[in-house]
C-alpha cells in the first residue's frame, strides 16, 4: 500500500541561538559561510544518545531527508521546537550550535518501510533506538510536535530515511556569522 508523501516544507532559514538571542539567518548563506552542506537537527534531550566513541552514527528521519552522500553536516541541538501545518503556518526550530558534532554522510536510504529494517540498521543509532518498536516511538515523539495535524498511524505509514554518517572527530565546528 502506497501513501502520499507529507509536505513538510523546507526551511529557507535557520533560527540560531547566539548569546541568549535568536538570530534568523538564510540557510544558503549560513551553509556557505560555515562550509557545510546542511544541518541535521537533534532534539536536545536526545543528543547524549549519540555514541561519539564510535566512528559512525545512523540517523533516522521521517520518510525522506534529502541528505547527500559526501555532504558535510553539522548536528545542532534543537533548543526550541518548531512546527509545520502548511506553508503559511510554520515555525523553524531554534538551534544551538554550541559543542555540536560535524559528520560526513556516507550512505542514505529514503522512504524505507519499517518492515524492511534489519537489526544492523540500529548498530550505530542512538543508544535508546535498538529496534523497530523503539524507532517508531521516537519518530512519533519527535514529529508529533512538529506535525501536530498528522495522525500517528499516518506518520508511521510513511517509513523512514536512514542516514549513515562518519563522525569527523578531528573537525570542531566554529560558528561563523557575518
JOFENPE-V444153 format. One record per residue. SS is DSSP state (H for helix, E for strand, L for the rest). PHI is phi in whole degrees, -180 to 180 (NA if undefined). OMEGA is omega as a letter, one per 30 degrees, with the letter a starting at -180 (NA if undefined). Layout:
{{SS & PHI & OMEGA} {SS & PHI & OMEGA}}
This chain:
{{L & NA & l} {L & -98 & a} {L & -125 & l} {L & -68 & l} {L & -65 & l} {L & -81 & l} {L & -87 & l} {L & -116 & a} {L & 69 & l} {L & -126 & a} {L & -59 & l} {L & -93 & a} {E & -149 & l} {E & -111 & l} {E & -102 & a} {E & -111 & l} {E & -84 & l} {E & -133 & l} {L & 55 & l} {L & 85 & l} {E & -114 & l} {E & -99 & l} {E & -115 & l} {E & -94 & a} {E & -130 & l} {E & -56 & a} {H & -55 & a} {H & -62 & l} {H & -67 & l} {H & -59 & a} {H & -62 & a} {H & -66 & a} {H & -61 & a} {L & -102 & l} {L & 53 & l} {L & -131 & l} {L & -94 & l} {E & 167 & l} {E & -122 & l} {L & -119 & a} {L & -78 & a} {E & -118 & l} {E & -59 & a} {H & -50 & a} {H & -70 & l} {H & -95 & a} {H & -57 & a} {H & -68 & l} {H & -77 & l} {L & -83 & a} {L & -86 & a} {L & -79 & l} {L & -80 & l} {L & -90 & l} {L & -90 & a} {E & -128 & l} {E & -139 & l} {E & -107 & a} {E & -112 & l} {E & -111 & l} {E & -121 & l} {E & -71 & l} {L & 68 & a} {L & -146 & a} {L & -117 & a} {L & 80 & l} {L & -67 & a} {L & -119 & l} {L & -60 & a} {L & 94 & a} {L & -72 & l} {E & -100 & a} {E & -125 & l} {E & -103 & a} {E & -112 & l} {E & -79 & l} {E & -88 & l} {E & -83 & a} {E & -100 & l} {E & -146 & a} {L & -67 & l} {L & -107 & l} {E & -157 & l} {E & -143 & l} {E & -107 & l} {E & -165 & a} {L & -61 & a} {L & -95 & a} {E & -135 & a} {E & -151 & l} {E & -147 & l} {L & -71 & l} {L & -72 & l} {E & -91 & a} {E & -115 & l} {E & -112 & l} {E & -101 & l} {E & -68 & l} {E & 51 & a} {E & -95 & a} {E & -83 & l} {E & -119 & a} {E & -141 & l} {E & -112 & l} {E & -74 & l} {E & -113 & l} {E & -163 & l} {E & -140 & l} {E & -126 & a} {E & -109 & l} {E & 54 & a} {E & -93 & l} {L & -67 & l} {H & -58 & a} {H & -66 & a} {H & -93 & a} {L & -79 & l} {L & -123 & l} {H & -54 & l} {H & -64 & l} {H & -66 & a} {H & -103 & a} {L & -55 & a} {L & -111 & l} {L & -78 & l} {L & -56 & a} {L & -58 & a} {L & -99 & l} {L & -118 & a} {L & -124 & a} {L & -155 & l} {H & -60 & l} {H & -61 & l} {H & -59 & a} {H & -62 & l} {H & -60 & l} {H & -62 & a} {H & -67 & l} {H & -60 & l} {H & -63 & a} {H & -62 & a} {H & -64 & a} {H & -92 & l} {H & -60 & l} {H & -73 & a} {H & -71 & a} {L & -120 & a} {L & -64 & a} {L & -96 & a} {L & -100 & l} {L & -65 & a} {H & -56 & a} {H & -64 & l} {H & -65 & a} {H & -57 & a} {H & -72 & l} {H & -71 & a} {L & -82 & a} {L & 74 & a} {E & -135 & l} {E & -107 & a} {E & -120 & l} {E & -112 & l} {E & -100 & a} {E & -124 & l} {E & -95 & l} {E & -76 & l} {L & -91 & a} {L & -66 & a} {L & -91 & a} {L & -114 & l} {L & -96 & l} {L & -88 & l} {L & -119 & a} {L & -62 & l} {L & -119 & l} {L & -136 & l} {L & -93 & NA}}
